[in-house]
Amino acid sequence: MELLIALNLLLLLLQKYEKPRTREDGYKDLLTYNHKVFNARQTQALRSLYLWRDGIARQQDESTGFVVVFFLNGGYS
């Protein structure tokens, strides 16, 4: 029984976590979730910020929520 548990643990440890890929249209989820309607210029700005935030989060291996707060406090200059 202990051997089976050890083998299952080993198999679990050998699995590699892969982050979900960035969806180019993921910013639309924010609009839908918050029930917002943006004009074309606002939508483009949101899209740019969304992709920037995701890129920085992946580069720094941080959460997307942390990126914005850190940037507003003077980080990533």
Jmol script that loads the backbone (N, CA, C; Angstrom):
load data "model"
ATOM      1  N   MET A   1       0.820  -1.196   0.000  1.00  0.00           N
ATOM      2  CA  MET A   1       0.000   0.000   0.000  1.00  0.00           C
ATOM      3  C   MET A   1       0.864   1.261   0.000  1.00  0.00           C
ATOM      4  N   GLU A   2       1.899   1.278   0.833  1.00  0.00           N
ATOM      5  CA  GLU A   2       2.782   2.438   0.893  1.00  0.00           C
ATOM      6  C   GLU A   2       3.514   2.638  -0.427  1.00  0.00           C
ATOM      7  N   LEU A   3       3.864   1.541  -1.088  1.00  0.00           N
ATOM      8  CA  LEU A   3       4.537   1.634  -2.382  1.00  0.00           C
ATOM      9  C   LEU A   3       3.620   2.266  -3.423  1.00  0.00           C
ATOM     10  N   LEU A   4       2.365   1.903  -3.400  1.00  0.00           N
ATOM     11  CA  LEU A   4       1.390   2.474  -4.329  1.00  0.00           C
ATOM     12  C   LEU A   4       1.228   3.973  -4.096  1.00  0.00           C
ATOM     13  N   ILE A   5       1.177   4.372  -2.847  1.00  0.00           N
ATOM     14  CA  ILE A   5       1.068   5.793  -2.507  1.00  0.00           C
ATOM     15  C   ILE A   5       2.318   6.532  -2.982  1.00  0.00           C
ATOM     16  N   ALA A   6       3.479   5.945  -2.758  1.00  0.00           N
ATOM     17  CA  ALA A   6       4.731   6.570  -3.177  1.00  0.00           C
ATOM     18  C   ALA A   6       4.798   6.703  -4.698  1.00  0.00           C
ATOM     19  N   LEU A   7       4.351   5.692  -5.413  1.00  0.00           N
ATOM     20  CA  LEU A   7       4.347   5.761  -6.877  1.00  0.00           C
ATOM     21  C   LEU A   7       3.376   6.825  -7.385  1.00  0.00           C
ATOM     22  N   ASN A   8       2.212   6.891  -6.784  1.00  0.00           N
ATOM     23  CA  ASN A   8       1.250   7.924  -7.169  1.00  0.00           C
ATOM     24  C   ASN A   8       1.796   9.322  -6.891  1.00  0.00           C
ATOM     25  N   LEU A   9       2.467   9.497  -5.774  1.00  0.00           N
ATOM     26  CA  LEU A   9       3.081  10.782  -5.440  1.00  0.00           C
ATOM     27  C   LEU A   9       4.174  11.127  -6.441  1.00  0.00           C
ATOM     28  N   LEU A  10       4.979  10.153  -6.804  1.00  0.00           N
ATOM     29  CA  LEU A  10       6.045  10.372  -7.777  1.00  0.00           C
ATOM     30  C   LEU A  10       5.464  10.792  -9.122  1.00  0.00           C
ATOM     31  N   LEU A  11       4.424  10.129  -9.553  1.00  0.00           N
ATOM     32  CA  LEU A  11       3.776  10.493 -10.819  1.00  0.00           C
ATOM     33  C   LEU A  11       3.217  11.909 -10.764  1.00  0.00           C
ATOM     34  N   LEU A  12       2.656  12.286  -9.633  1.00  0.00           N
ATOM     35  CA  LEU A  12       2.130  13.632  -9.462  1.00  0.00           C
ATOM     36  C   LEU A  12       3.252  14.667  -9.526  1.00  0.00           C
ATOM     37  N   LEU A  13       4.367  14.368  -8.879  1.00  0.00           N
ATOM     38  CA  LEU A  13       5.495  15.302  -8.858  1.00  0.00           C
ATOM     39  C   LEU A  13       6.151  15.453 -10.228  1.00  0.00           C
ATOM     40  N   LEU A  14       6.048  14.430 -11.049  1.00  0.00           N
ATOM     41  CA  LEU A  14       6.659  14.485 -12.372  1.00  0.00           C
ATOM     42  C   LEU A  14       5.822  15.260 -13.390  1.00  0.00           C
ATOM     43  N   GLN A  15       4.585  15.580 -13.027  1.00  0.00           N
ATOM     44  CA  GLN A  15       3.746  16.337 -13.941  1.00  0.00           C
ATOM     45  C   GLN A  15       4.222  17.789 -14.002  1.00  0.00           C
ATOM     46  N   LYS A  16       4.204  18.342 -15.180  1.00  0.00           N
ATOM     47  CA  LYS A  16       4.636  19.721 -15.375  1.00  0.00           C
ATOM     48  C   LYS A  16       3.410  20.609 -15.547  1.00  0.00           C
ATOM     49  N   TYR A  17       3.349  21.667 -14.758  1.00  0.00           N
ATOM     50  CA  TYR A  17       2.250  22.610 -14.874  1.00  0.00           C
ATOM     51  C   TYR A  17       2.532  23.547 -16.038  1.00  0.00           C
ATOM     52  N   GLU A  18       1.561  23.702 -16.884  1.00  0.00           N
ATOM     53  CA  GLU A  18       1.686  24.653 -17.980  1.00  0.00           C
ATOM     54  C   GLU A  18       0.612  25.709 -17.826  1.00  0.00           C
ATOM     55  N   LYS A  19       1.047  26.960 -17.821  1.00  0.00           N
ATOM     56  CA  LYS A  19       0.104  28.060 -17.699  1.00  0.00           C
ATOM     57  C   LYS A  19      -0.785  28.106 -18.932  1.00  0.00           C
ATOM     58  N   PRO A  20      -2.042  28.467 -18.736  1.00  0.00           N
ATOM     59  CA  PRO A  20      -2.915  28.623 -19.903  1.00  0.00           C
ATOM     60  C   PRO A  20      -2.361  29.713 -20.819  1.00  0.00           C
ATOM     61  N   ARG A  21      -2.527  29.524 -22.104  1.00  0.00           N
ATOM     62  CA  ARG A  21      -2.048  30.523 -23.059  1.00  0.00           C
ATOM     63  C   ARG A  21      -2.891  31.786 -22.970  1.00  0.00           C
ATOM     64  N   THR A  22      -2.269  32.894 -23.327  1.00  0.00           N
ATOM     65  CA  THR A  22      -2.979  34.158 -23.380  1.00  0.00           C
ATOM     66  C   THR A  22      -3.951  34.137 -24.546  1.00  0.00           C
ATOM     67  N   ARG A  23      -5.191  34.454 -24.251  1.00  0.00           N
ATOM     68  CA  ARG A  23      -6.182  34.571 -25.314  1.00  0.00           C
ATOM     69  C   ARG A  23      -6.191  36.012 -25.790  1.00  0.00           C
ATOM     70  N   GLU A  24      -6.023  36.210 -27.066  1.00  0.00           N
ATOM     71  CA  GLU A  24      -5.998  37.557 -27.627  1.00  0.00           C
ATOM     72  C   GLU A  24      -7.290  38.317 -27.329  1.00  0.00           C
ATOM     73  N   ASP A  25      -8.391  37.597 -27.180  1.00  0.00           N
ATOM     74  CA  ASP A  25      -9.662  38.266 -26.914  1.00  0.00           C
ATOM     75  C   ASP A  25     -10.096  38.122 -25.453  1.00  0.00           C
ATOM     76  N   GLY A  26      -9.170  37.805 -24.575  1.00  0.00           N
ATOM     77  CA  GLY A  26      -9.491  37.623 -23.161  1.00  0.00           C
ATOM     78  C   GLY A  26     -10.017  38.881 -22.492  1.00  0.00           C
ATOM     79  N   TYR A  27      -9.656  40.040 -23.035  1.00  0.00           N
ATOM     80  CA  TYR A  27     -10.122  41.301 -22.468  1.00  0.00           C
ATOM     81  C   TYR A  27     -11.641  41.418 -22.574  1.00  0.00           C
ATOM     82  N   LYS A  28     -12.235  40.724 -23.545  1.00  0.00           N
ATOM     83  CA  LYS A  28     -13.692  40.780 -23.716  1.00  0.00           C
ATOM     84  C   LYS A  28     -14.413  40.172 -22.517  1.00  0.00           C
ATOM     85  N   ASP A  29     -13.765  39.224 -21.857  1.00  0.00           N
ATOM     86  CA  ASP A  29     -14.354  38.634 -20.651  1.00  0.00           C
ATOM     87  C   ASP A  29     -14.535  39.690 -19.564  1.00  0.00           C
ATOM     88  N   LEU A  30     -13.584  40.635 -19.490  1.00  0.00           N
ATOM     89  CA  LEU A  30     -13.692  41.714 -18.507  1.00  0.00           C
ATOM     90  C   LEU A  30     -14.905  42.590 -18.790  1.00  0.00           C
ATOM     91  N   LEU A  31     -15.123  42.877 -20.060  1.00  0.00           N
ATOM     92  CA  LEU A  31     -16.278  43.701 -20.436  1.00  0.00           C
ATOM     93  C   LEU A  31     -17.581  42.988 -20.091  1.00  0.00           C
ATOM     94  N   THR A  32     -17.660  41.718 -20.432  1.00  0.00           N
ATOM     95  CA  THR A  32     -18.870  40.946 -20.185  1.00  0.00           C
ATOM     96  C   THR A  32     -19.120  40.795 -18.688  1.00  0.00           C
ATOM     97  N   TYR A  33     -18.075  40.450 -17.956  1.00  0.00           N
ATOM     98  CA  TYR A  33     -18.202  40.221 -16.517  1.00  0.00           C
ATOM     99  C   TYR A  33     -18.670  41.478 -15.794  1.00  0.00           C
ATOM    100  N   ASN A  34     -18.161  42.640 -16.226  1.00  0.00           N
ATOM    101  CA  ASN A  34     -18.492  43.900 -15.561  1.00  0.00           C
ATOM    102  C   ASN A  34     -19.649  44.644 -16.222  1.00  0.00           C
ATOM    103  N   HIS A  35     -20.257  44.029 -17.233  1.00  0.00           N
ATOM    104  CA  HIS A  35     -21.404  44.629 -17.929  1.00  0.00           C
ATOM    105  C   HIS A  35     -21.087  46.030 -18.441  1.00  0.00           C
ATOM    106  N   LYS A  36     -19.927  46.176 -19.088  1.00  0.00           N
ATOM    107  CA  LYS A  36     -19.500  47.467 -19.611  1.00  0.00           C
ATOM    108  C   LYS A  36     -19.620  47.496 -21.129  1.00  0.00           C
ATOM    109  N   VAL A  37     -19.861  48.675 -21.650  1.00  0.00           N
ATOM    110  CA  VAL A  37     -19.870  48.897 -23.092  1.00  0.00           C
ATOM    111  C   VAL A  37     -18.864  50.008 -23.363  1.00  0.00           C
ATOM    112  N   PHE A  38     -17.836  49.694 -24.124  1.00  0.00           N
ATOM    113  CA  PHE A  38     -16.788  50.656 -24.450  1.00  0.00           C
ATOM    114  C   PHE A  38     -16.886  51.033 -25.911  1.00  0.00           C
ATOM    115  N   ASN A  39     -16.426  52.251 -26.214  1.00  0.00           N
ATOM    116  CA  ASN A  39     -16.303  52.621 -27.620  1.00  0.00           C
ATOM    117  C   ASN A  39     -15.023  51.987 -28.169  1.00  0.00           C
ATOM    118  N   ALA A  40     -14.755  52.163 -29.457  1.00  0.00           N
ATOM    119  CA  ALA A  40     -13.614  51.491 -30.099  1.00  0.00           C
ATOM    120  C   ALA A  40     -12.283  51.885 -29.467  1.00  0.00           C
ATOM    121  N   ARG A  41     -12.122  53.157 -29.147  1.00  0.00           N
ATOM    122  CA  ARG A  41     -10.859  53.630 -28.564  1.00  0.00           C
ATOM    123  C   ARG A  41     -10.643  53.043 -27.165  1.00  0.00           C
ATOM    124  N   GLN A  42     -11.697  53.028 -26.357  1.00  0.00           N
ATOM    125  CA  GLN A  42     -11.610  52.449 -25.015  1.00  0.00           C
ATOM    126  C   GLN A  42     -11.335  50.954 -25.081  1.00  0.00           C
ATOM    127  N   THR A  43     -11.975  50.279 -26.027  1.00  0.00           N
ATOM    128  CA  THR A  43     -11.771  48.840 -26.188  1.00  0.00           C
ATOM    129  C   THR A  43     -10.330  48.544 -26.564  1.00  0.00           C
ATOM    130  N   GLN A  44      -9.751  49.345 -27.461  1.00  0.00           N
ATOM    131  CA  GLN A  44      -8.351  49.140 -27.855  1.00  0.00           C
ATOM    132  C   GLN A  44      -7.416  49.386 -26.679  1.00  0.00           C
ATOM    133  N   ALA A  45      -7.703  50.400 -25.872  1.00  0.00           N
ATOM    134  CA  ALA A  45      -6.890  50.675 -24.692  1.00  0.00           C
ATOM    135  C   ALA A  45      -6.972  49.509 -23.702  1.00  0.00           C
ATOM    136  N   LEU A  46      -8.177  48.997 -23.478  1.00  0.00           N
ATOM    137  CA  LEU A  46      -8.352  47.855 -22.576  1.00  0.00           C
ATOM    138  C   LEU A  46      -7.592  46.641 -23.100  1.00  0.00           C
ATOM    139  N   ARG A  47      -7.695  46.385 -24.392  1.00  0.00           N
ATOM    140  CA  ARG A  47      -6.988  45.249 -25.000  1.00  0.00           C
ATOM    141  C   ARG A  47      -5.483  45.379 -24.798  1.00  0.00           C
ATOM    142  N   SER A  48      -4.949  46.581 -25.039  1.00  0.00           N
ATOM    143  CA  SER A  48      -3.511  46.817 -24.875  1.00  0.00           C
ATOM    144  C   SER A  48      -3.071  46.610 -23.433  1.00  0.00           C
ATOM    145  N   LEU A  49      -3.842  47.150 -22.493  1.00  0.00           N
ATOM    146  CA  LEU A  49      -3.508  46.980 -21.075  1.00  0.00           C
ATOM    147  C   LEU A  49      -3.605  45.519 -20.648  1.00  0.00           C
ATOM    148  N   TYR A  50      -4.614  44.827 -21.137  1.00  0.00           N
ATOM    149  CA  TYR A  50      -4.804  43.419 -20.809  1.00  0.00           C
ATOM    150  C   TYR A  50      -3.603  42.593 -21.272  1.00  0.00           C
ATOM    151  N   LEU A  51      -3.179  42.802 -22.518  1.00  0.00           N
ATOM    152  CA  LEU A  51      -2.043  42.043 -23.056  1.00  0.00           C
ATOM    153  C   LEU A  51      -0.739  42.435 -22.366  1.00  0.00           C
ATOM    154  N   TRP A  52      -0.567  43.727 -22.042  1.00  0.00           N
ATOM    155  CA  TRP A  52       0.631  44.180 -21.319  1.00  0.00           C
ATOM    156  C   TRP A  52       0.689  43.524 -19.954  1.00  0.00           C
ATOM    157  N   ARG A  53      -0.439  43.579 -19.229  1.00  0.00           N
ATOM    158  CA  ARG A  53      -0.502  43.007 -17.877  1.00  0.00           C
ATOM    159  C   ARG A  53      -0.193  41.514 -17.898  1.00  0.00           C
ATOM    160  N   ASP A  54      -0.759  40.805 -18.856  1.00  0.00           N
ATOM    161  CA  ASP A  54      -0.529  39.372 -18.946  1.00  0.00           C
ATOM    162  C   ASP A  54       0.927  39.071 -19.289  1.00  0.00           C
ATOM    163  N   GLY A  55       1.491  39.846 -20.196  1.00  0.00           N
ATOM    164  CA  GLY A  55       2.890  39.646 -20.578  1.00  0.00           C
ATOM    165  C   GLY A  55       3.842  39.857 -19.414  1.00  0.00           C
ATOM    166  N   ILE A  56       3.630  40.937 -18.667  1.00  0.00           N
ATOM    167  CA  ILE A  56       4.480  41.221 -17.498  1.00  0.00           C
ATOM    168  C   ILE A  56       4.305  40.128 -16.445  1.00  0.00           C
ATOM    169  N   ALA A  57       3.071  39.713 -16.212  1.00  0.00           N
ATOM    170  CA  ALA A  57       2.811  38.678 -15.202  1.00  0.00           C
ATOM    171  C   ALA A  57       3.537  37.388 -15.563  1.00  0.00           C
ATOM    172  N   ARG A  58       3.511  37.014 -16.820  1.00  0.00           N
ATOM    173  CA  ARG A  58       4.200  35.789 -17.242  1.00  0.00           C
ATOM    174  C   ARG A  58       5.712  35.948 -17.146  1.00  0.00           C
ATOM    175  N   GLN A  59       6.200  37.099 -17.542  1.00  0.00           N
ATOM    176  CA  GLN A  59       7.651  37.357 -17.504  1.00  0.00           C
ATOM    177  C   GLN A  59       8.172  37.331 -16.066  1.00  0.00           C
ATOM    178  N   GLN A  60       7.416  37.938 -15.149  1.00  0.00           N
ATOM    179  CA  GLN A  60       7.830  38.016 -13.747  1.00  0.00           C
ATOM    180  C   GLN A  60       7.322  36.852 -12.903  1.00  0.00           C
ATOM    181  N   ASP A  61       6.514  35.963 -13.506  1.00  0.00           N
ATOM    182  CA  ASP A  61       5.894  34.834 -12.809  1.00  0.00           C
ATOM    183  C   ASP A  61       5.087  35.321 -11.605  1.00  0.00           C
ATOM    184  N   GLU A  62       4.250  36.312 -11.863  1.00  0.00           N
ATOM    185  CA  GLU A  62       3.393  36.898 -10.838  1.00  0.00           C
ATOM    186  C   GLU A  62       1.945  36.792 -11.259  1.00  0.00           C
ATOM    187  N   SER A  63       1.048  37.092 -10.336  1.00  0.00           N
ATOM    188  CA  SER A  63      -0.368  37.126 -10.674  1.00  0.00           C
ATOM    189  C   SER A  63      -0.666  38.430 -11.411  1.00  0.00           C
ATOM    190  N   THR A  64      -1.671  38.388 -12.279  1.00  0.00           N
ATOM    191  CA  THR A  64      -2.016  39.594 -13.028  1.00  0.00           C
ATOM    192  C   THR A  64      -2.498  40.706 -12.099  1.00  0.00           C
ATOM    193  N   GLY A  65      -3.147  40.365 -11.006  1.00  0.00           N
ATOM    194  CA  GLY A  65      -3.589  41.368 -10.046  1.00  0.00           C
ATOM    195  C   GLY A  65      -2.429  42.087  -9.381  1.00  0.00           C
ATOM    196  N   PHE A  66      -1.332  41.404  -9.165  1.00  0.00           N
ATOM    197  CA  PHE A  66      -0.157  41.994  -8.543  1.00  0.00           C
ATOM    198  C   PHE A  66       0.512  42.997  -9.478  1.00  0.00           C
ATOM    199  N   VAL A  67       0.514  42.706 -10.768  1.00  0.00           N
ATOM    200  CA  VAL A  67       1.217  43.540 -11.743  1.00  0.00           C
ATOM    201  C   VAL A  67       0.701  44.967 -11.709  1.00  0.00           C
ATOM    202  N   VAL A  68      -0.593  45.154 -11.742  1.00  0.00           N
ATOM    203  CA  VAL A  68      -1.168  46.499 -11.780  1.00  0.00           C
ATOM    204  C   VAL A  68      -0.858  47.266 -10.501  1.00  0.00           C
ATOM    205  N   VAL A  69      -1.042  46.632  -9.355  1.00  0.00           N
ATOM    206  CA  VAL A  69      -0.767  47.291  -8.075  1.00  0.00           C
ATOM    207  C   VAL A  69       0.706  47.661  -7.984  1.00  0.00           C
ATOM    208  N   PHE A  70       1.585  46.751  -8.373  1.00  0.00           N
ATOM    209  CA  PHE A  70       3.027  47.012  -8.314  1.00  0.00           C
ATOM    210  C   PHE A  70       3.391  48.149  -9.243  1.00  0.00           C
ATOM    211  N   PHE A  71       2.834  48.192 -10.438  1.00  0.00           N
ATOM    212  CA  PHE A  71       3.113  49.257 -11.396  1.00  0.00           C
ATOM    213  C   PHE A  71       2.637  50.611 -10.848  1.00  0.00           C
ATOM    214  N   LEU A  72       1.449  50.638 -10.274  1.00  0.00           N
ATOM    215  CA  LEU A  72       0.909  51.895  -9.741  1.00  0.00           C
ATOM    216  C   LEU A  72       1.726  52.400  -8.559  1.00  0.00           C
ATOM    217  N   ASN A  73       2.429  51.513  -7.890  1.00  0.00           N
ATOM    218  CA  ASN A  73       3.280  51.916  -6.766  1.00  0.00           C
ATOM    219  C   ASN A  73       4.716  52.198  -7.202  1.00  0.00           C
ATOM    220  N   GLY A  74       4.953  52.348  -8.489  1.00  0.00           N
ATOM    221  CA  GLY A  74       6.273  52.746  -8.980  1.00  0.00           C
ATOM    222  C   GLY A  74       7.134  51.638  -9.507  1.00  0.00           C
ATOM    223  N   GLY A  75       6.646  50.406  -9.548  1.00  0.00           N
ATOM    224  CA  GLY A  75       7.435  49.301 -10.085  1.00  0.00           C
ATOM    225  C   GLY A  75       7.357  49.236 -11.599  1.00  0.00           C
ATOM    226  N   TYR A  76       8.173  48.435 -12.213  1.00  0.00           N
ATOM    227  CA  TYR A  76       8.234  48.225 -13.660  1.00  0.00           C
ATOM    228  C   TYR A  76       8.427  49.515 -14.420  1.00  0.00           C
ATOM    229  N   SER A  77       9.261  50.391 -13.913  1.00  0.00           N
ATOM    230  CA  SER A  77       9.471  51.660 -14.615  1.00  0.00           C
ATOM    231  C   SER A  77      10.523  51.559 -15.684  1.00  0.00           C
TER     232      SER A  77
END
end "model"
wireframe off; spacefill off
backbone 0.3
color backbone group
